[in-house]
Amino acid sequence: MSTSTPDLLAAGTTMGAVTLRVADLDAMTAFYRDAVTLTVLSTGPGRAVLGRGGTPVVVLEHRPGLAHQGAGQAGLFHTAILFETEADLAAAVRGVAVAHPGSFTGSADHLVSKAFYFTDPEGNGIELYWDRERSRWSWTHGRIEMASLRLDPQRFLEEHLDEDAVRHAPERPAGVGHVHLCVGDVATARRFYVDQLGFETTAELGGSALFVSAGGYHHHMAMNTWTSAGAGRRRRALGLGLVRIDLPTADDLGALTDRLRHHRVGTRDDGRTVSFEDPWSNLIEVSPRA
């Protein structure tokens, strides 16, 4: 039975693993395994799947013939990996900081979460974060209260780094909490991700950024124009290959498919998964968990 209303994604919607097209599979696998503290779940010709607790987080696909994406284009802003505890987050932050000290780009207390930002060896953005309990989040007129307050990385590590968490990090759960995209304009992003796909708007930053979610999460996806204003459809390049969205049931997927077809969004359906592109050629794949 569908758990969604006709115009919205189901409340139990979550994000799945993000696929990245990479030039150096070995180096990228080592980064996400050894620094970010993910586990290699499976490998195949030109492919590696990494995750935590059996849950895929990043899928790396070897595409050495592709060029890096040019400046100002649409694509990935960051993949946000959500950790269950501050100790697990601290272990990952230390892992990246020690192995790749030049990759750190910032940190912030967002009120709903604590976040640390990095870039991987091929320039893909990463957010490593932990959520406060939902009971501590503040909403006003349907909008989540978020901020970017100072978060001192060294103090965070001093307070939360736990050697047991470091030793056993790959065994502990983690997953993709949200995906943040670079887009050409926010109005088009709202029309596609809210009006057609069925997310709800949770926050906006003027006309430069939009945050959306299902079921009252602070955001499952975000889109900004900070480096990509006016960008058109992407050319095939290294970087973002696929964004996955997981719905609770097959009925929820059916409801979404009907809505997309109503809005004349072109879809591909293999009987289990429905895939389609957003206005900037970012490929999205949606499947049911049950």
Short mmCIF file of the C-alpha atoms (twelve columns), coordinates in Angstrom:
data_MODEL
# 
_entry.id   MODEL 
# 
loop_
_atom_site.group_PDB 
_atom_site.id 
_atom_site.type_symbol 
_atom_site.label_atom_id 
_atom_site.label_alt_id 
_atom_site.label_comp_id 
_atom_site.label_asym_id 
_atom_site.label_seq_id 
_atom_site.Cartn_x 
_atom_site.Cartn_y 
_atom_site.Cartn_z 
_atom_site.pdbx_PDB_model_num 
ATOM 1   C CA . MET A 1   0.000  0.000  0.000   1 
ATOM 2   C CA . SER A 2   1.259  3.461  -0.851  1 
ATOM 3   C CA . THR A 3   2.420  5.520  2.143   1 
ATOM 4   C CA . SER A 4   2.435  8.836  0.239   1 
ATOM 5   C CA . THR A 5   -0.180 11.427 -0.612  1 
ATOM 6   C CA . PRO A 6   -0.847 11.944 -4.343  1 
ATOM 7   C CA . ASP A 7   1.518  14.913 -4.723  1 
ATOM 8   C CA . LEU A 8   4.265  14.038 -2.221  1 
ATOM 9   C CA . LEU A 9   6.979  11.461 -1.790  1 
ATOM 10  C CA . ALA A 10  6.372  8.944  0.987   1 
ATOM 11  C CA . ALA A 11  7.351  9.958  4.510   1 
ATOM 12  C CA . GLY A 12  9.813  7.055  4.740   1 
ATOM 13  C CA . THR A 13  11.839 8.189  1.730   1 
ATOM 14  C CA . THR A 14  15.626 7.999  2.143   1 
ATOM 15  C CA . MET A 15  18.648 8.533  -0.064  1 
ATOM 16  C CA . GLY A 16  20.629 5.650  -1.519  1 
ATOM 17  C CA . ALA A 17  24.235 5.302  -2.639  1 
ATOM 18  C CA . VAL A 18  25.710 7.974  -4.907  1 
ATOM 19  C CA . THR A 19  27.565 6.812  -8.020  1 
ATOM 20  C CA . LEU A 20  30.730 8.673  -8.974  1 
ATOM 21  C CA . ARG A 21  32.537 8.323  -12.298 1 
ATOM 22  C CA . VAL A 22  36.247 8.272  -11.464 1 
ATOM 23  C CA . ALA A 23  39.547 8.397  -13.337 1 
ATOM 24  C CA . ASP A 24  41.643 6.504  -10.746 1 
ATOM 25  C CA . LEU A 25  39.615 3.695  -9.221  1 
ATOM 26  C CA . ASP A 26  42.357 2.445  -6.908  1 
ATOM 27  C CA . ALA A 27  43.092 5.861  -5.421  1 
ATOM 28  C CA . MET A 28  39.429 6.723  -4.967  1 
ATOM 29  C CA . THR A 29  38.675 3.344  -3.391  1 
ATOM 30  C CA . ALA A 30  41.558 3.834  -0.964  1 
ATOM 31  C CA . PHE A 31  40.303 7.302  -0.036  1 
ATOM 32  C CA . TYR A 32  36.753 6.253  0.785   1 
ATOM 33  C CA . ARG A 33  37.939 3.064  2.508   1 
ATOM 34  C CA . ASP A 34  40.947 4.219  4.493   1 
ATOM 35  C CA . ALA A 35  40.147 7.891  5.126   1 
ATOM 36  C CA . VAL A 36  36.343 8.099  5.198   1 
ATOM 37  C CA . THR A 37  36.216 4.721  7.055   1 
ATOM 38  C CA . LEU A 38  33.873 2.952  4.643   1 
ATOM 39  C CA . THR A 39  34.116 -0.761 3.868   1 
ATOM 40  C CA . VAL A 40  34.476 -2.273 0.409   1 
ATOM 41  C CA . LEU A 41  31.205 -4.192 0.042   1 
ATOM 42  C CA . SER A 42  31.791 -5.527 -3.465  1 
ATOM 43  C CA . THR A 43  34.021 -5.105 -6.488  1 
ATOM 44  C CA . GLY A 44  33.758 -5.932 -10.167 1 
ATOM 45  C CA . PRO A 45  35.436 -4.964 -13.414 1 
ATOM 46  C CA . GLY A 46  35.922 -1.208 -13.195 1 
ATOM 47  C CA . ARG A 47  33.638 -0.877 -10.193 1 
ATOM 48  C CA . ALA A 48  33.735 -0.718 -6.384  1 
ATOM 49  C CA . VAL A 49  30.882 -0.362 -3.907  1 
ATOM 50  C CA . LEU A 50  31.717 1.027  -0.463  1 
ATOM 51  C CA . GLY A 51  29.490 1.476  2.557   1 
ATOM 52  C CA . ARG A 52  28.981 0.869  6.243   1 
ATOM 53  C CA . GLY A 53  27.036 -1.804 8.079   1 
ATOM 54  C CA . GLY A 54  26.169 -3.473 4.779   1 
ATOM 55  C CA . THR A 55  24.563 -0.293 3.411   1 
ATOM 56  C CA . PRO A 56  26.094 1.037  0.162   1 
ATOM 57  C CA . VAL A 57  27.172 4.673  0.380   1 
ATOM 58  C CA . VAL A 58  29.367 5.302  -2.663  1 
ATOM 59  C CA . VAL A 59  29.594 3.416  -5.956  1 
ATOM 60  C CA . LEU A 60  32.782 4.141  -7.895  1 
ATOM 61  C CA . GLU A 61  32.786 3.500  -11.645 1 
ATOM 62  C CA . HIS A 62  36.087 3.638  -13.542 1 
ATOM 63  C CA . ARG A 63  35.747 6.005  -16.506 1 
ATOM 64  C CA . PRO A 64  39.332 6.994  -17.426 1 
ATOM 65  C CA . GLY A 65  38.313 8.241  -20.858 1 
ATOM 66  C CA . LEU A 66  36.162 11.032 -19.473 1 
ATOM 67  C CA . ALA A 67  37.352 14.557 -18.718 1 
ATOM 68  C CA . HIS A 68  36.848 16.359 -15.437 1 
ATOM 69  C CA . GLN A 69  33.766 18.549 -15.295 1 
ATOM 70  C CA . GLY A 70  34.447 22.174 -16.166 1 
ATOM 71  C CA . ALA A 71  33.973 25.130 -13.841 1 
ATOM 72  C CA . GLY A 72  30.503 26.629 -13.652 1 
ATOM 73  C CA . GLN A 73  28.670 23.480 -14.726 1 
ATOM 74  C CA . ALA A 74  25.813 21.716 -12.990 1 
ATOM 75  C CA . GLY A 75  26.479 18.512 -11.082 1 
ATOM 76  C CA . LEU A 76  27.463 17.425 -7.584  1 
ATOM 77  C CA . PHE A 77  28.065 19.949 -4.818  1 
ATOM 78  C CA . HIS A 78  28.546 17.249 -2.192  1 
ATOM 79  C CA . THR A 79  27.524 13.804 -1.047  1 
ATOM 80  C CA . ALA A 80  26.563 13.992 2.635   1 
ATOM 81  C CA . ILE A 81  27.368 10.894 4.702   1 
ATOM 82  C CA . LEU A 82  25.371 10.621 7.914   1 
ATOM 83  C CA . PHE A 83  26.913 8.968  10.990  1 
ATOM 84  C CA . GLU A 84  24.901 7.666  13.935  1 
ATOM 85  C CA . THR A 85  27.123 9.049  16.705  1 
ATOM 86  C CA . GLU A 86  29.483 11.955 17.191  1 
ATOM 87  C CA . ALA A 87  32.234 9.438  17.977  1 
ATOM 88  C CA . ASP A 88  31.776 7.781  14.586  1 
ATOM 89  C CA . LEU A 89  31.772 11.184 12.903  1 
ATOM 90  C CA . ALA A 90  34.951 12.125 14.749  1 
ATOM 91  C CA . ALA A 91  36.656 8.920  13.594  1 
ATOM 92  C CA . ALA A 92  35.842 9.708  9.964   1 
ATOM 93  C CA . VAL A 93  36.856 13.360 10.271  1 
ATOM 94  C CA . ARG A 94  40.204 12.357 11.765  1 
ATOM 95  C CA . GLY A 95  40.680 9.703  9.097   1 
ATOM 96  C CA . VAL A 96  40.303 12.172 6.253   1 
ATOM 97  C CA . ALA A 97  42.223 14.959 7.991   1 
ATOM 98  C CA . VAL A 98  45.225 12.720 8.705   1 
ATOM 99  C CA . ALA A 99  45.363 10.964 5.317   1 
ATOM 100 C CA . HIS A 100 44.437 13.990 3.184   1 
ATOM 101 C CA . PRO A 101 45.131 17.155 5.232   1 
ATOM 102 C CA . GLY A 102 44.637 19.469 2.263   1 
ATOM 103 C CA . SER A 103 41.117 18.219 1.548   1 
ATOM 104 C CA . PHE A 104 39.373 20.028 4.437   1 
ATOM 105 C CA . THR A 105 37.156 22.905 3.242   1 
ATOM 106 C CA . GLY A 106 35.169 23.870 6.339   1 
ATOM 107 C CA . SER A 107 32.902 22.948 9.225   1 
ATOM 108 C CA . ALA A 108 29.688 24.273 10.734  1 
ATOM 109 C CA . ASP A 109 27.073 23.695 13.390  1 
ATOM 110 C CA . HIS A 110 23.825 23.861 11.423  1 
ATOM 111 C CA . LEU A 111 21.585 23.632 14.536  1 
ATOM 112 C CA . VAL A 112 20.028 20.420 13.199  1 
ATOM 113 C CA . SER A 113 23.448 18.846 12.626  1 
ATOM 114 C CA . LYS A 114 27.215 19.156 12.929  1 
ATOM 115 C CA . ALA A 115 29.053 18.981 9.628   1 
ATOM 116 C CA . PHE A 116 32.578 18.799 8.236   1 
ATOM 117 C CA . TYR A 117 33.369 19.390 4.577   1 
ATOM 118 C CA . PHE A 118 36.087 17.898 2.376   1 
ATOM 119 C CA . THR A 119 36.894 17.207 -1.268  1 
ATOM 120 C CA . ASP A 120 37.955 13.778 -2.460  1 
ATOM 121 C CA . PRO A 121 41.087 13.266 -4.624  1 
ATOM 122 C CA . GLU A 122 39.120 13.979 -7.823  1 
ATOM 123 C CA . GLY A 123 37.409 17.123 -6.544  1 
ATOM 124 C CA . ASN A 124 34.011 15.711 -5.509  1 
ATOM 125 C CA . GLY A 125 32.545 17.427 -2.467  1 
ATOM 126 C CA . ILE A 126 31.872 15.425 0.690   1 
ATOM 127 C CA . GLU A 127 30.008 16.328 3.852   1 
ATOM 128 C CA . LEU A 128 30.488 14.158 6.931   1 
ATOM 129 C CA . TYR A 129 27.792 14.885 9.504   1 
ATOM 130 C CA . TRP A 130 25.768 13.876 12.560  1 
ATOM 131 C CA . ASP A 131 22.162 14.830 13.275  1 
ATOM 132 C CA . ARG A 132 20.786 16.112 16.544  1 
ATOM 133 C CA . GLU A 133 17.566 14.432 17.661  1 
ATOM 134 C CA . ARG A 134 14.527 15.660 15.743  1 
ATOM 135 C CA . SER A 135 12.936 16.834 18.989  1 
ATOM 136 C CA . ARG A 136 15.642 19.513 19.130  1 
ATOM 137 C CA . TRP A 137 14.963 20.840 15.625  1 
ATOM 138 C CA . SER A 138 12.985 24.059 15.312  1 
ATOM 139 C CA . TRP A 139 10.373 24.698 12.611  1 
ATOM 140 C CA . THR A 140 8.634  27.985 11.802  1 
ATOM 141 C CA . HIS A 141 5.750  28.087 9.316   1 
ATOM 142 C CA . GLY A 142 6.874  24.843 7.712   1 
ATOM 143 C CA . ARG A 143 10.518 25.869 7.389   1 
ATOM 144 C CA . ILE A 144 13.399 24.299 9.314   1 
ATOM 145 C CA . GLU A 145 15.674 26.606 11.278  1 
ATOM 146 C CA . MET A 146 19.260 26.071 10.131  1 
ATOM 147 C CA . ALA A 147 22.374 28.186 10.480  1 
ATOM 148 C CA . SER A 148 26.115 27.961 9.880   1 
ATOM 149 C CA . LEU A 149 27.644 28.544 13.295  1 
ATOM 150 C CA . ARG A 150 31.328 28.132 14.065  1 
ATOM 151 C CA . LEU A 151 32.363 24.543 14.775  1 
ATOM 152 C CA . ASP A 152 35.986 24.116 15.811  1 
ATOM 153 C CA . PRO A 153 37.300 20.843 14.332  1 
ATOM 154 C CA . GLN A 154 40.073 20.390 16.888  1 
ATOM 155 C CA . ARG A 155 37.738 20.913 19.828  1 
ATOM 156 C CA . PHE A 156 35.182 18.548 18.293  1 
ATOM 157 C CA . LEU A 157 37.828 15.837 17.979  1 
ATOM 158 C CA . GLU A 158 39.077 16.416 21.525  1 
ATOM 159 C CA . GLU A 159 35.535 16.036 22.862  1 
ATOM 160 C CA . HIS A 160 34.309 13.120 20.753  1 
ATOM 161 C CA . LEU A 161 37.180 11.081 19.362  1 
ATOM 162 C CA . ASP A 162 36.991 7.597  20.821  1 
ATOM 163 C CA . GLU A 163 39.630 4.990  20.040  1 
ATOM 164 C CA . ASP A 164 37.048 2.203  20.156  1 
ATOM 165 C CA . ALA A 165 35.022 4.028  17.492  1 
ATOM 166 C CA . VAL A 166 38.191 4.422  15.434  1 
ATOM 167 C CA . ARG A 167 39.042 0.716  15.646  1 
ATOM 168 C CA . HIS A 168 35.517 -0.474 14.886  1 
ATOM 169 C CA . ALA A 169 34.357 2.352  12.587  1 
ATOM 170 C CA . PRO A 170 33.799 0.199  9.459   1 
ATOM 171 C CA . GLU A 171 31.415 -2.048 11.418  1 
ATOM 172 C CA . ARG A 172 29.104 0.787  12.483  1 
ATOM 173 C CA . PRO A 173 26.139 1.981  10.386  1 
ATOM 174 C CA . ALA A 174 26.288 5.062  8.163   1 
ATOM 175 C CA . GLY A 175 24.531 6.110  4.986   1 
ATOM 176 C CA . VAL A 176 23.836 8.911  2.559   1 
ATOM 177 C CA . GLY A 177 21.816 11.445 4.509   1 
ATOM 178 C CA . HIS A 178 21.381 13.933 1.686   1 
ATOM 179 C CA . VAL A 179 22.727 14.922 -1.716  1 
ATOM 180 C CA . HIS A 180 23.479 18.541 -2.624  1 
ATOM 181 C CA . LEU A 181 23.576 19.552 -6.290  1 
ATOM 182 C CA . CYS A 182 24.842 22.482 -8.319  1 
ATOM 183 C CA . VAL A 183 22.080 23.686 -10.668 1 
ATOM 184 C CA . GLY A 184 21.469 26.460 -13.152 1 
ATOM 185 C CA . ASP A 185 18.586 28.175 -11.358 1 
ATOM 186 C CA . VAL A 186 16.494 27.608 -8.254  1 
ATOM 187 C CA . ALA A 187 13.082 28.216 -9.854  1 
ATOM 188 C CA . THR A 188 13.591 25.330 -12.273 1 
ATOM 189 C CA . ALA A 189 14.907 23.151 -9.427  1 
ATOM 190 C CA . ARG A 190 11.789 23.900 -7.368  1 
ATOM 191 C CA . ARG A 191 9.506  23.119 -10.282 1 
ATOM 192 C CA . PHE A 192 11.172 19.749 -10.832 1 
ATOM 193 C CA . TYR A 193 12.050 18.545 -7.327  1 
ATOM 194 C CA . VAL A 194 9.026  19.930 -5.485  1 
ATOM 195 C CA . ASP A 195 6.163  20.319 -7.968  1 
ATOM 196 C CA . GLN A 196 6.932  17.221 -10.040 1 
ATOM 197 C CA . LEU A 197 9.072  14.818 -8.006  1 
ATOM 198 C CA . GLY A 198 7.173  15.470 -4.778  1 
ATOM 199 C CA . PHE A 199 9.660  16.676 -2.183  1 
ATOM 200 C CA . GLU A 200 8.573  19.423 0.237   1 
ATOM 201 C CA . THR A 201 10.528 22.661 0.604   1 
ATOM 202 C CA . THR A 202 12.152 22.923 4.029   1 
ATOM 203 C CA . ALA A 203 14.412 25.970 3.601   1 
ATOM 204 C CA . GLU A 204 15.526 28.575 1.060   1 
ATOM 205 C CA . LEU A 205 18.470 30.954 0.896   1 
ATOM 206 C CA . GLY A 206 17.188 33.864 -1.119  1 
ATOM 207 C CA . GLY A 207 17.141 32.811 -4.735  1 
ATOM 208 C CA . SER A 208 20.436 30.910 -4.546  1 
ATOM 209 C CA . ALA A 209 19.646 27.667 -2.697  1 
ATOM 210 C CA . LEU A 210 16.730 25.339 -2.058  1 
ATOM 211 C CA . PHE A 211 16.462 22.550 0.537   1 
ATOM 212 C CA . VAL A 212 13.842 19.800 0.182   1 
ATOM 213 C CA . SER A 213 12.819 16.638 2.014   1 
ATOM 214 C CA . ALA A 214 10.189 13.976 2.550   1 
ATOM 215 C CA . GLY A 215 8.584  13.166 5.888   1 
ATOM 216 C CA . GLY A 216 9.893  16.130 7.870   1 
ATOM 217 C CA . TYR A 217 13.640 15.532 7.543   1 
ATOM 218 C CA . HIS A 218 15.705 18.738 7.429   1 
ATOM 219 C CA . HIS A 219 16.708 17.948 3.838   1 
ATOM 220 C CA . HIS A 220 17.212 14.907 1.651   1 
ATOM 221 C CA . MET A 221 18.359 17.035 -1.273  1 
ATOM 222 C CA . ALA A 222 19.540 20.579 -1.857  1 
ATOM 223 C CA . MET A 223 20.277 22.620 -4.959  1 
ATOM 224 C CA . ASN A 224 22.320 25.793 -5.235  1 
ATOM 225 C CA . THR A 225 23.597 28.195 -7.890  1 
ATOM 226 C CA . TRP A 226 26.641 29.426 -5.950  1 
ATOM 227 C CA . THR A 227 29.097 28.316 -8.650  1 
ATOM 228 C CA . SER A 228 26.724 27.263 -11.436 1 
ATOM 229 C CA . ALA A 229 24.198 30.063 -12.068 1 
ATOM 230 C CA . GLY A 230 22.887 29.805 -15.612 1 
ATOM 231 C CA . ALA A 231 24.324 26.334 -16.190 1 
ATOM 232 C CA . GLY A 232 22.611 24.197 -18.810 1 
ATOM 233 C CA . ARG A 233 22.490 20.454 -19.281 1 
ATOM 234 C CA . ARG A 234 25.624 18.563 -18.304 1 
ATOM 235 C CA . ARG A 235 27.980 16.884 -20.705 1 
ATOM 236 C CA . ARG A 236 29.091 13.376 -19.787 1 
ATOM 237 C CA . ALA A 237 32.110 13.825 -17.515 1 
ATOM 238 C CA . LEU A 238 33.839 12.541 -14.414 1 
ATOM 239 C CA . GLY A 239 32.001 13.220 -11.170 1 
ATOM 240 C CA . LEU A 240 28.362 12.569 -10.433 1 
ATOM 241 C CA . GLY A 241 26.967 9.560  -12.247 1 
ATOM 242 C CA . LEU A 242 23.766 8.707  -10.407 1 
ATOM 243 C CA . VAL A 243 21.627 9.804  -7.447  1 
ATOM 244 C CA . ARG A 244 19.516 7.095  -5.817  1 
ATOM 245 C CA . ILE A 245 16.290 7.607  -3.879  1 
ATOM 246 C CA . ASP A 246 14.759 4.756  -1.869  1 
ATOM 247 C CA . LEU A 247 11.001 4.627  -1.312  1 
ATOM 248 C CA . PRO A 248 9.262  2.451  1.305   1 
ATOM 249 C CA . THR A 249 7.091  0.353  -1.041  1 
ATOM 250 C CA . ALA A 250 6.447  -0.553 -4.666  1 
ATOM 251 C CA . ASP A 251 3.118  1.267  -4.417  1 
ATOM 252 C CA . ASP A 252 5.000  4.447  -3.505  1 
ATOM 253 C CA . LEU A 253 7.109  3.978  -6.613  1 
ATOM 254 C CA . GLY A 254 3.991  3.485  -8.698  1 
ATOM 255 C CA . ALA A 255 2.501  6.706  -7.349  1 
ATOM 256 C CA . LEU A 256 5.695  8.583  -8.179  1 
ATOM 257 C CA . THR A 257 5.808  7.101  -11.684 1 
ATOM 258 C CA . ASP A 258 2.222  8.184  -12.345 1 
ATOM 259 C CA . ARG A 259 3.034  11.695 -11.138 1 
ATOM 260 C CA . LEU A 260 6.130  11.971 -13.322 1 
ATOM 261 C CA . ARG A 261 4.226  10.780 -16.366 1 
ATOM 262 C CA . HIS A 262 1.484  13.291 -15.615 1 
ATOM 263 C CA . HIS A 263 4.149  16.002 -15.728 1 
ATOM 264 C CA . ARG A 264 5.598  14.462 -18.912 1 
ATOM 265 C CA . VAL A 265 8.923  13.614 -17.338 1 
ATOM 266 C CA . GLY A 266 10.569 10.902 -19.415 1 
ATOM 267 C CA . THR A 267 11.149 7.734  -17.380 1 
ATOM 268 C CA . ARG A 268 12.737 4.314  -17.836 1 
ATOM 269 C CA . ASP A 269 11.183 1.428  -15.899 1 
ATOM 270 C CA . ASP A 270 12.783 -2.023 -15.621 1 
ATOM 271 C CA . GLY A 271 10.061 -3.393 -13.358 1 
ATOM 272 C CA . ARG A 272 11.974 -2.706 -10.162 1 
ATOM 273 C CA . THR A 273 13.622 0.676  -10.683 1 
ATOM 274 C CA . VAL A 274 12.455 3.879  -12.344 1 
ATOM 275 C CA . SER A 275 15.100 6.282  -13.641 1 
ATOM 276 C CA . PHE A 276 14.905 9.756  -15.137 1 
ATOM 277 C CA . GLU A 277 16.939 12.934 -15.550 1 
ATOM 278 C CA . ASP A 278 16.512 16.305 -13.897 1 
ATOM 279 C CA . PRO A 279 16.671 19.504 -16.021 1 
ATOM 280 C CA . TRP A 280 20.515 19.453 -15.896 1 
ATOM 281 C CA . SER A 281 20.907 15.806 -17.002 1 
ATOM 282 C CA . ASN A 282 21.611 14.545 -13.486 1 
ATOM 283 C CA . LEU A 283 20.456 10.917 -13.543 1 
ATOM 284 C CA . ILE A 284 18.124 9.847  -10.720 1 
ATOM 285 C CA . GLU A 285 17.143 6.264  -9.926  1 
ATOM 286 C CA . VAL A 286 14.255 5.391  -7.596  1 
ATOM 287 C CA . SER A 287 13.546 1.944  -6.131  1 
ATOM 288 C CA . PRO A 288 11.373 0.526  -3.337  1 
ATOM 289 C CA . ARG A 289 12.989 -0.978 -0.231  1 
ATOM 290 C CA . ALA A 290 10.191 -3.560 0.142   1 
# 
